[in-house]
Amino acid sequence: LEVRLLESLFDKYLPASLAFVTRNLRDSVPLSVPNKVLSVCRILEGVMSSNFDAFTDAMATGGDEAFSQRLEGCFVYATVWGVAGALAASGKLKLRAAFDKFWHETFSSTSQGQGRYPDHGTVFDYVYSLHDAA
């Protein structure tokens, strides 16, 4: 389950996000695509390892579906920060606004809730709480 789910999340979120940032935005320090993917993985690992109990609780009480929802929420958070967290400081608000608009237009309508962020604020204003996930 976990391997297939992670592969599907990588396929769903990373290609479009990486392509948008590479083509339309710039980082404060040049980062290669492999470095950004590694950043996503490290953020995901940190979020998951610090919330291991929430994942085991999800499996025990909600099964595979609850686990999948929580993993996708963590993956979305890791993708936003791993791919777009290093946007250039000069014009940072404009660059982040552009990425936020891209995210909402690309993933909010197709997601079943986990990739969706509230309409107010930007994707950078939120964290994913495993304890509040339903």
DSSP file (Angstrom, degrees, kcal/mol; ACC not computed):
  #  RESIDUE AA STRUCTURE BP1 BP2  ACC     N-H-->O    O-->H-N    N-H-->O    O-->H-N    TCO  KAPPA ALPHA  PHI   PSI    X-CA   Y-CA   Z-CA
    1    1 A L     >        0   0    0      0, 0.0     4,-2.6     0, 0.0     5,-0.2   0.000 360.0 360.0 360.0 -50.3    0.0    0.0    0.0
    2    2 A E  H  >  +     0   0    0      1,-0.2     4,-2.7     2,-0.2     5,-0.2   0.900 360.0  47.5 -63.1 -43.0    2.6    2.6    1.1
    3    3 A V  H  > S+     0   0    0      2,-0.2     4,-2.5     1,-0.2    -1,-0.2   0.942 115.1  45.0 -65.3 -47.6    4.9    2.2   -2.0
    4    4 A R  H  > S+     0   0    0      2,-0.2     4,-2.3     1,-0.2    -1,-0.2   0.910 114.6  49.7 -62.1 -41.6    2.0    2.4   -4.5
    5    5 A L  H  X S+     0   0    0     -4,-2.6     4,-2.3     2,-0.2    -2,-0.2   0.933 111.2  47.8 -64.5 -46.1    0.5    5.3   -2.6
    6    6 A L  H  X S+     0   0    0     -4,-2.7     4,-2.7    -5,-0.2     5,-0.2   0.912 111.1  51.7 -61.8 -41.7    3.8    7.2   -2.5
    7    7 A E  H  X S+     0   0    0     -4,-2.5     4,-2.3     1,-0.2    -1,-0.2   0.916 110.6  48.4 -60.5 -42.4    4.4    6.6   -6.2
    8    8 A S  H  X S+     0   0    0     -4,-2.3     4,-2.2     2,-0.2    -1,-0.2   0.871 111.4  49.8 -67.2 -35.6    0.9    7.9   -7.0
    9    9 A L  H  X>S+     0   0    0     -4,-2.3     4,-2.5     2,-0.2     5,-0.5   0.908 110.2  49.9 -69.0 -41.7    1.5   11.0   -4.9
   10   10 A F  H  X5S+     0   0    0     -4,-2.7     4,-1.5     1,-0.2    -2,-0.2   0.937 114.6  45.5 -59.1 -45.6    4.9   11.7   -6.5
   11   11 A D  H  <5S+     0   0    0     -4,-2.3     5,-0.2    -5,-0.2    -2,-0.2   0.857 115.1  47.8 -66.3 -35.9    3.2   11.4   -9.9
   12   12 A K  H  <5S+     0   0    0     -4,-2.2     4,-0.2    -5,-0.2    -2,-0.2   0.915 126.9  17.4 -73.2 -44.6    0.2   13.5   -9.0
   13   13 A Y  H  X5S+     0   0    0     -4,-2.5     4,-1.5    -5,-0.1     5,-0.2   0.821 114.0  58.0-104.4 -35.6    1.9   16.5   -7.4
   14   14 A L  H  X<S+     0   0    0     -4,-1.5     4,-3.1    -5,-0.5     5,-0.4   0.933  97.7  52.6 -75.2 -46.9    5.6   16.7   -8.3
   15   15 A P  H  > S+     0   0    0      0, 0.0     4,-2.3     0, 0.0     5,-0.2   0.935 115.8  40.4 -57.2 -47.6    5.9   16.9  -12.1
   16   16 A A  H  > S+     0   0    0     -5,-0.2     4,-2.4    -4,-0.2     5,-0.2   0.912 117.9  48.2 -66.5 -41.9    3.4   19.8  -12.5
   17   17 A S  H  X S+     0   0    0     -4,-1.5     4,-2.3     2,-0.2     5,-0.2   0.935 114.1  45.4 -64.9 -46.7    4.8   21.7   -9.4
   18   18 A L  H  X S+     0   0    0     -4,-3.1     4,-2.6     1,-0.2     5,-0.2   0.908 113.4  50.2 -63.7 -41.8    8.4   21.3  -10.5
   19   19 A A  H  X S+     0   0    0     -4,-2.3     4,-2.4    -5,-0.4     5,-0.3   0.918 110.8  49.2 -63.6 -43.4    7.6   22.3  -14.1
   20   20 A F  H  X S+     0   0    0     -4,-2.4     4,-2.6     2,-0.2     5,-0.4   0.945 114.6  43.5 -62.0 -48.4    5.8   25.4  -13.0
   21   21 A V  H  X S+     0   0    0     -4,-2.3     4,-1.8     1,-0.2    -2,-0.2   0.916 115.0  49.4 -64.6 -42.9    8.5   26.6  -10.6
   22   22 A T  H  < S+     0   0    0     -4,-2.6    -1,-0.2    -5,-0.2    -2,-0.2   0.897 119.8  36.3 -63.6 -41.4   11.3   25.8  -13.1
   23   23 A R  H  < S+     0   0    0     -4,-2.4    -2,-0.2    -5,-0.2    -1,-0.2   0.823 131.5  22.8 -81.2 -32.8    9.5   27.6  -16.0
   24   24 A N  H  < S+     0   0    0     -4,-2.6     2,-0.2    -5,-0.3    -3,-0.2   0.653 114.8  42.2-116.2 -18.5    7.9   30.6  -14.2
   25   25 A L     <  -     0   0    0     -4,-1.8     2,-0.4    -5,-0.4    62,-0.0  -0.674  62.3-136.0-125.7 176.2    9.7   31.4  -10.9
   26   26 A R        -     0   0    0     -2,-0.2    62,-2.8    62,-0.1     2,-0.2  -0.996  13.8-130.0-139.4 147.9   13.2   31.6   -9.5
   27   27 A D  B     -A   87   0A   0     -2,-0.4    60,-0.3    60,-0.3    57,-0.0  -0.532  21.7-122.5 -90.5 157.5   14.8   30.4   -6.3
   28   28 A S  S    S+     0   0    0     58,-3.1    59,-0.1     1,-0.2    -1,-0.1   0.845 108.6  23.3 -66.9 -32.8   16.9   32.5   -4.0
   29   29 A V  S    S-     0   0    0     57,-0.5    -1,-0.2    59,-0.0     2,-0.1  -1.000 104.7-100.9-129.5 130.9   19.7   30.0   -4.6
   30   30 A P        -     0   0    0      0, 0.0     2,-0.4     0, 0.0    -2,-0.0  -0.307  45.0-174.0 -56.9 125.3   19.7   27.9   -7.7
   31   31 A L        -     0   0    0     -2,-0.1    -4,-0.1    55,-0.0     2,-0.1  -0.976  17.6-132.2-122.9 134.3   18.4   24.4   -6.8
   32   32 A S     >  -     0   0    0     -2,-0.4     4,-1.9     1,-0.1     5,-0.2  -0.375  28.0-108.6 -78.0 162.8   18.3   21.5   -9.2
   33   33 A V  H  > S+     0   0    0      1,-0.2     4,-2.5     2,-0.2     5,-0.2   0.917 120.2  53.7 -58.5 -45.0   15.2   19.3   -9.6
   34   34 A P  H  > S+     0   0    0      0, 0.0     4,-2.4     0, 0.0    -1,-0.2   0.883 107.2  52.5 -59.4 -35.1   16.8   16.4   -7.7
   35   35 A N  H  > S+     0   0    0      2,-0.2     4,-2.1     1,-0.2    -2,-0.2   0.892 109.6  48.5 -65.5 -38.4   17.6   18.7   -4.8
   36   36 A K  H  X S+     0   0    0     -4,-1.9     4,-2.3     2,-0.2    -1,-0.2   0.905 111.1  49.7 -68.3 -40.5   14.0   19.8   -4.7
   37   37 A V  H  X S+     0   0    0     -4,-2.5     4,-2.3     1,-0.2    -2,-0.2   0.912 110.6  50.8 -63.7 -41.3   12.8   16.2   -4.7
   38   38 A L  H  X S+     0   0    0     -4,-2.4     4,-2.6    -5,-0.2    -2,-0.2   0.889 107.9  53.1 -62.5 -39.0   15.2   15.4   -1.9
   39   39 A S  H  X S+     0   0    0     -4,-2.1     4,-2.6     2,-0.2     5,-0.2   0.916 107.6  51.0 -61.5 -43.1   13.8   18.4    0.0
   40   40 A V  H  X S+     0   0    0     -4,-2.3     4,-2.7     1,-0.2    -2,-0.2   0.937 111.6  48.3 -58.1 -46.5   10.3   17.0   -0.4
   41   41 A C  H  X S+     0   0    0     -4,-2.3     4,-2.6     1,-0.2    -2,-0.2   0.900 112.2  48.0 -62.7 -42.0   11.5   13.6    0.9
   42   42 A R  H  X S+     0   0    0     -4,-2.6     4,-2.3     2,-0.2    -1,-0.2   0.901 112.9  47.3 -68.7 -40.4   13.2   15.1    3.9
   43   43 A I  H  X S+     0   0    0     -4,-2.6     4,-2.7     2,-0.2     5,-0.2   0.938 113.4  49.2 -64.2 -45.3   10.3   17.3    4.9
   44   44 A L  H  X S+     0   0    0     -4,-2.7     4,-2.7    -5,-0.2     5,-0.3   0.921 111.1  49.7 -59.7 -44.9    7.9   14.3    4.5
   45   45 A E  H  X S+     0   0    0     -4,-2.6     4,-2.7    -5,-0.2     5,-0.2   0.912 111.8  48.7 -60.7 -42.9   10.2   12.1    6.5
   46   46 A G  H  X S+     0   0    0     -4,-2.3     4,-1.8     2,-0.2    -2,-0.2   0.922 113.3  45.8 -64.2 -44.7   10.4   14.7    9.3
   47   47 A V  H  X S+     0   0    0     -4,-2.7     4,-0.6     1,-0.2    -2,-0.2   0.922 116.9  44.6 -64.6 -43.9    6.7   15.3    9.4
   48   48 A M  H >< S+     0   0    0     -4,-2.7     3,-0.7    -5,-0.2     7,-0.2   0.911 113.1  48.8 -69.7 -42.1    5.9   11.6    9.4
   49   49 A S  H >< S+     0   0    0     -4,-2.7     3,-0.8    -5,-0.3    -1,-0.2   0.854 111.3  49.8 -69.4 -32.2    8.6   10.6   12.0
   50   50 A S  H 3< S+     0   0    0     -4,-1.8    -1,-0.2    -5,-0.2    -2,-0.2   0.607 119.0  39.5 -80.3  -8.9    7.5   13.3   14.4
   51   51 A N  T XX S+     0   0    0     -3,-0.7     4,-1.4    -4,-0.6     3,-0.7  -0.061  72.2 131.1-126.0  31.6    3.9   12.2   14.1
   52   52 A F  H <> S+     0   0    0     -3,-0.8     4,-2.3     1,-0.3     5,-0.2   0.860  70.6  57.6 -56.3 -39.5    4.3    8.4   14.0
   53   53 A D  H 3> S+     0   0    0      1,-0.2     4,-2.6     2,-0.2    -1,-0.3   0.875 102.5  54.3 -60.9 -37.8    1.6    7.9   16.6
   54   54 A A  H <> S+     0   0    0     -3,-0.7     4,-2.0     2,-0.2    -1,-0.2   0.871 109.1  48.9 -65.1 -35.7   -1.0    9.7   14.5
   55   55 A F  H  X S+     0   0    0     -4,-1.4     4,-2.2    -7,-0.2    -2,-0.2   0.915 112.4  46.5 -69.2 -42.9   -0.2    7.3   11.6
   56   56 A T  H  X S+     0   0    0     -4,-2.3     4,-2.2     1,-0.2    -2,-0.2   0.885 112.6  50.8 -67.9 -36.3   -0.5    4.2   13.7
   57   57 A D  H  X S+     0   0    0     -4,-2.6     4,-2.7    -5,-0.2     5,-0.4   0.904 108.7  52.4 -63.5 -40.7   -3.7    5.5   15.2
   58   58 A A  H  X>S+     0   0    0     -4,-2.0     4,-2.6     1,-0.2     5,-0.9   0.909 110.6  47.1 -62.1 -42.4   -5.1    6.2   11.8
   59   59 A M  H  X5S+     0   0    0     -4,-2.2     4,-0.7     3,-0.2    -1,-0.2   0.906 114.7  46.9 -65.2 -40.8   -4.3    2.6   10.7
   60   60 A A  H  <5S+     0   0    0     -4,-2.2    -2,-0.2    -5,-0.2    -1,-0.2   0.885 126.2  25.9 -70.5 -38.8   -5.9    1.2   13.8
   61   61 A T  H  <5S+     0   0    0     -4,-2.7    -3,-0.2    -5,-0.2    -2,-0.2   0.820 136.8  21.3 -97.2 -34.0   -9.1    3.2   13.7
   62   62 A G  H  X5S-     0   0    0     -4,-2.6     4,-0.8    -5,-0.4     3,-0.5   0.494  89.6-149.2-117.5  -5.1   -9.6    4.1   10.1
   63   63 A G  H  X< -     0   0    0     -5,-0.9     4,-2.1    -4,-0.7    -1,-0.2  -0.267  58.3 -22.7  72.2-157.3   -7.6    1.6    8.1
   64   64 A D  H  > S+     0   0    0      1,-0.2     4,-2.9     2,-0.2    -1,-0.2   0.850 134.3  56.0 -60.4 -39.0   -6.0    2.1    4.8
   65   65 A E  H  > S+     0   0    0     -3,-0.5     4,-2.3     2,-0.2    -1,-0.2   0.926 109.3  45.4 -63.7 -45.2   -8.2    5.1    3.8
   66   66 A A  H  X S+     0   0    0     -4,-0.8     4,-2.1    -8,-0.2    -1,-0.2   0.909 114.5  49.2 -64.3 -41.8   -7.4    7.1    6.9
   67   67 A F  H  X S+     0   0    0     -4,-2.1     4,-2.6    -9,-0.3    -2,-0.2   0.934 111.1  50.2 -61.4 -45.9   -3.7    6.3    6.5
   68   68 A S  H  X S+     0   0    0     -4,-2.9     4,-2.5     1,-0.2    -2,-0.2   0.894 109.9  50.1 -61.2 -42.4   -3.8    7.3    2.8
   69   69 A Q  H  X S+     0   0    0     -4,-2.3     4,-2.2     2,-0.2    -1,-0.2   0.917 112.7  46.1 -63.7 -43.5   -5.6   10.6    3.6
   70   70 A R  H  X S+     0   0    0     -4,-2.1     4,-2.2     2,-0.2    -2,-0.2   0.904 112.3  50.5 -67.6 -40.3   -3.0   11.5    6.2
   71   71 A L  H  X S+     0   0    0     -4,-2.6     4,-2.5     1,-0.2    -2,-0.2   0.916 110.5  49.7 -63.9 -42.1   -0.1   10.6    4.0
   72   72 A E  H  X S+     0   0    0     -4,-2.5     4,-2.7     2,-0.2    -2,-0.2   0.911 109.1  52.2 -64.2 -41.1   -1.4   12.7    1.2
   73   73 A G  H  X S+     0   0    0     -4,-2.2     4,-2.0     1,-0.2    -1,-0.2   0.919 112.4  45.3 -60.0 -43.4   -1.9   15.7    3.5
   74   74 A C  H  X S+     0   0    0     -4,-2.2     4,-2.5     2,-0.2    -2,-0.2   0.890 112.2  52.2 -65.2 -39.7    1.7   15.4    4.6
   75   75 A F  H  X S+     0   0    0     -4,-2.5     4,-2.5     2,-0.2    -2,-0.2   0.900 107.8  51.2 -65.1 -41.0    2.9   14.9    1.1
   76   76 A V  H  X S+     0   0    0     -4,-2.7     4,-2.5     2,-0.2    -1,-0.2   0.939 111.3  47.8 -60.7 -47.6    1.1   18.0   -0.1
   77   77 A Y  H  X S+     0   0    0     -4,-2.0     4,-2.0     1,-0.2     5,-0.2   0.931 113.3  47.9 -58.8 -46.8    2.7   20.1    2.7
   78   78 A A  H  X S+     0   0    0     -4,-2.5     4,-2.9     1,-0.2     5,-0.3   0.866 111.0  51.9 -63.2 -37.2    6.1   18.6    1.9
   79   79 A T  H  X>S+     0   0    0     -4,-2.5     4,-2.5     2,-0.2     5,-0.5   0.935 107.9  50.6 -66.5 -46.6    5.6   19.4   -1.8
   80   80 A V  H  X5S+     0   0    0     -4,-2.5     4,-2.0     1,-0.2    -2,-0.2   0.947 120.7  34.3 -56.6 -50.0    4.7   23.0   -1.3
   81   81 A W  H  X5S+     0   0    0     -4,-2.0     4,-1.3     3,-0.2    -2,-0.2   0.851 118.9  50.2 -78.8 -34.0    7.7   23.7    0.9
   82   82 A G  H  <5S+     0   0    0     -4,-2.9   -43,-0.2    -5,-0.2    -3,-0.2   0.855 122.0  32.1 -71.5 -34.4   10.2   21.4   -0.8
   83   83 A V  H  <5S+     0   0    0     -4,-2.5    -2,-0.2    -5,-0.3    -3,-0.2   0.857 137.4  18.4 -90.0 -39.8    9.4   22.7   -4.3
   84   84 A A  H ><<S+     0   0    0     -4,-2.0     3,-1.1    -5,-0.5    -3,-0.2   0.352  93.7  96.1-118.6   5.3    8.6   26.4   -3.6
   85   85 A G  T 3< S+     0   0    0     -4,-1.3    -1,-0.1     1,-0.3    -3,-0.1   0.717  84.2  53.7 -70.7 -19.8   10.0   27.1   -0.2
   86   86 A A  T 3  S+     0   0    0     -5,-0.1   -58,-3.1    -3,-0.1   -57,-0.5   0.045  74.3 148.9-104.3  25.9   13.2   28.6   -1.6
   87   87 A L  B <   -A   27   0A   0     -3,-1.1   -60,-0.3   -60,-0.3     5,-0.1  -0.268  61.4 -82.7 -60.2 148.7   11.7   31.1   -3.9
   88   88 A A        -     0   0    0    -62,-2.8     7,-0.2     1,-0.1    -1,-0.1  -0.178  29.3-136.6 -56.5 140.2   13.8   34.3   -4.3
   89   89 A A  S >  S+     0   0    0      2,-0.1     3,-2.0    -3,-0.1     2,-0.7   0.837  87.7  84.5 -68.0 -33.7   13.4   36.9   -1.5
   90   90 A S  T 3  S-     0   0    0      1,-0.3    -2,-0.1     2,-0.1     5,-0.0  -0.607 116.9  -0.9 -71.8 114.6   13.3   39.7   -4.1
   91   91 A G  T 3> S+     0   0    0     -2,-0.7     4,-2.6     3,-0.1     3,-0.3   0.727  89.9 152.3  76.4  21.8    9.7   39.7   -5.1
   92   92 A K  H <>  +     0   0    0     -3,-2.0     4,-3.2     1,-0.2     5,-0.3   0.872  67.8  52.4 -55.1 -42.5    9.0   36.8   -2.7
   93   93 A L  H  > S+     0   0    0     -4,-0.3     4,-2.3     1,-0.2    -1,-0.2   0.906 111.7  46.3 -64.0 -39.6    5.4   37.8   -2.2
   94   94 A K  H  > S+     0   0    0     -3,-0.3     4,-2.2     2,-0.2    -2,-0.2   0.911 114.5  47.7 -66.4 -41.8    4.7   37.9   -5.9
   95   95 A L  H  X S+     0   0    0     -4,-2.6     4,-2.2     2,-0.2    -2,-0.2   0.918 113.9  46.2 -66.7 -42.9    6.5   34.6   -6.5
   96   96 A R  H  X S+     0   0    0     -4,-3.2     4,-2.8    -5,-0.2    -1,-0.2   0.885 111.2  52.8 -66.6 -37.2    4.6   32.9   -3.6
   97   97 A A  H  X S+     0   0    0     -4,-2.3     4,-2.5    -5,-0.3    -2,-0.2   0.892 108.8  50.6 -63.7 -38.5    1.4   34.4   -4.8
   98   98 A A  H  X S+     0   0    0     -4,-2.2     4,-2.4     2,-0.2    -2,-0.2   0.917 112.4  45.7 -65.1 -43.3    2.0   33.0   -8.3
   99   99 A F  H  X S+     0   0    0     -4,-2.2     4,-2.9     2,-0.2    -2,-0.2   0.910 111.7  52.5 -66.4 -40.8    2.8   29.5   -6.8
  100  100 A D  H  X S+     0   0    0     -4,-2.8     4,-2.6     2,-0.2     5,-0.2   0.927 110.3  47.8 -58.8 -46.0   -0.3   29.7   -4.6
  101  101 A K  H  X S+     0   0    0     -4,-2.5     4,-2.6     1,-0.2     5,-0.2   0.930 111.9  50.1 -61.7 -45.6   -2.5   30.6   -7.7
  102  102 A F  H  X S+     0   0    0     -4,-2.4     4,-2.6     2,-0.2     5,-0.3   0.936 111.0  49.5 -56.1 -47.9   -0.9   27.7   -9.6
  103  103 A W  H  X>S+     0   0    0     -4,-2.9     4,-2.9     1,-0.2     5,-0.9   0.936 112.7  45.7 -60.8 -48.1   -1.6   25.3   -6.7
  104  104 A H  I  X>S+     0   0    0     -4,-2.6     4,-0.8     1,-0.2     5,-0.6   0.918 116.8  44.8 -62.9 -43.0   -5.2   26.3   -6.3
  105  105 A E  I  <5S+     0   0    0     -4,-2.6    -1,-0.2    -5,-0.2    -2,-0.2   0.848 121.4  38.5 -69.3 -33.8   -5.9   26.1  -10.0
  106  106 A T  I  <5S+     0   0    0     -4,-2.6    -2,-0.2    -5,-0.2     4,-0.2   0.888 130.9  16.1 -86.9 -41.9   -4.1   22.8  -10.6
  107  107 A F  I  X5S+     0   0    0     -4,-2.9     4,-1.7    -5,-0.3    -3,-0.2   0.706 105.2  73.0-112.7 -23.3   -4.9   20.8   -7.5
  108  108 A S  I  <<S+     0   0    0     -5,-0.9     5,-0.2    -4,-0.8    -3,-0.1   0.895 102.1  44.4 -65.2 -38.3   -7.9   22.2   -5.6
  109  109 A S  T  4<S+     0   0    0     -5,-0.6    -1,-0.2     1,-0.2    -2,-0.1   0.777 119.8  40.8 -77.9 -24.6  -10.5   21.1   -8.2
  110  110 A T  T  4 S+     0   0    0     -4,-0.2    -1,-0.2    -3,-0.1    -2,-0.2   0.631  97.1  93.5 -97.0 -14.6   -9.1   17.6   -8.7
  111  111 A S  S  < S-     0   0    0     -4,-1.7    -4,-0.0     1,-0.1     0, 0.0  -0.432  71.2-136.2 -82.8 153.2   -8.2   16.8   -5.1
  112  112 A Q  S    S-     0   0    0     -2,-0.1    -1,-0.1     4,-0.0    -4,-0.1  -0.200  73.0 -71.0 -97.2  40.6  -10.5   15.0   -2.7
  113  113 A G  S    S+     0   0    0     -5,-0.2     3,-0.4     4,-0.0    -2,-0.1  -0.083 120.6  86.2 105.1 -34.6   -9.7   17.4    0.1
  114  114 A Q  S    S+     0   0    0      1,-0.2   -38,-0.1     3,-0.0    -6,-0.1   0.836  96.3  39.8 -75.5 -31.0   -6.1   16.6    1.0
  115  115 A G  S    S+     0   0    0     -8,-0.2     2,-0.4    -7,-0.1    -1,-0.2   0.477  97.6 102.1 -91.6  -2.2   -4.5   18.8   -1.6
  116  116 A R        -     0   0    0     -3,-0.4   -12,-0.1    -8,-0.1     3,-0.1  -0.653  52.2-167.6 -88.2 134.4   -7.0   21.6   -1.1
  117  117 A Y        -     0   0    0     -2,-0.4     6,-0.1     1,-0.1    -2,-0.1  -0.802  36.5 -86.8-111.0 158.2   -6.1   24.6    1.0
  118  118 A P        -     0   0    0      0, 0.0    -1,-0.1     0, 0.0     8,-0.0  -0.225  36.5-119.0 -59.0 157.0   -8.6   27.2    2.3
  119  119 A D  S    S+     0   0    0     -3,-0.1     2,-0.3   -15,-0.0   -15,-0.0   0.720  93.9  72.9 -74.5 -21.5   -9.4   30.0   -0.2
  120  120 A H  S    S+     0   0    0      2,-0.1     2,-0.0     0, 0.0     0, 0.0  -0.701  97.6   8.2 -95.2 150.0   -8.1   32.7    2.2
  121  121 A G  S    S-     0   0    0     -2,-0.3     2,-0.2    -4,-0.0    -4,-0.0  -0.280  94.9 -76.5  75.5-170.6   -4.4   33.1    2.7
  122  122 A T    >   -     0   0    0     -2,-0.0     3,-1.9     1,-0.0     4,-0.2  -0.738  38.2-100.0-120.0 171.5   -1.8   31.2    0.7
  123  123 A V  G >  S+     0   0    0      1,-0.3     3,-0.7    -2,-0.2   -43,-0.1   0.719 122.3  62.0 -63.0 -19.1   -0.6   27.6    0.7
  124  124 A F  G 3  S+     0   0    0      1,-0.2    -1,-0.3   -28,-0.1    -3,-0.0   0.575  92.1  65.6 -82.2  -9.6    2.4   29.0    2.7
  125  125 A D  G <  S+     0   0    0     -3,-1.9     2,-0.3     2,-0.0    -1,-0.2   0.473  96.0  68.1 -89.4  -2.4    0.2   30.1    5.5
  126  126 A Y    <   -     0   0    0     -3,-0.7     2,-0.3    -4,-0.2    -9,-0.0  -0.823  56.0-160.6-123.7 155.1   -0.9   26.6    6.6
  127  127 A V        -     0   0    0     -2,-0.3     2,-0.6     2,-0.0   -53,-0.0  -0.895  29.2-116.4-121.8 159.3    0.5   23.5    8.1
  128  128 A Y        -     0   0    0     -2,-0.3     2,-0.7   -54,-0.1     3,-0.1  -0.874  25.4-155.1 -98.7 119.6   -1.1   20.0    7.9
  129  129 A S     >  -     0   0    0     -2,-0.6     4,-0.7     1,-0.2     3,-0.5  -0.846   9.7-165.8 -98.3 116.4   -2.1   18.7   11.3
  130  130 A L  T  4 S+     0   0    0     -2,-0.7     3,-0.3     1,-0.2    -1,-0.2   0.803  90.0  57.9 -66.7 -28.7   -2.3   15.0   11.5
  131  131 A H  T  4 S+     0   0    0      1,-0.2    -1,-0.2    -3,-0.1    -2,-0.0   0.753 109.1  43.5 -76.9 -23.4   -4.2   15.2   14.7
  132  132 A D  T  4 S+     0   0    0     -3,-0.5    -1,-0.2     2,-0.0    -2,-0.2   0.508  87.8 115.0 -96.3  -6.7   -7.0   17.3   13.2
  133  133 A A     <        0   0    0     -4,-0.7   -63,-0.1    -3,-0.3    -3,-0.0  -0.345 360.0 360.0 -67.9 143.2   -7.3   15.2   10.0
  134  134 A A              0   0    0    -65,-0.1    -1,-0.1    -2,-0.0    -4,-0.0   0.379 360.0 360.0-117.2 360.0  -10.5   13.3    9.5
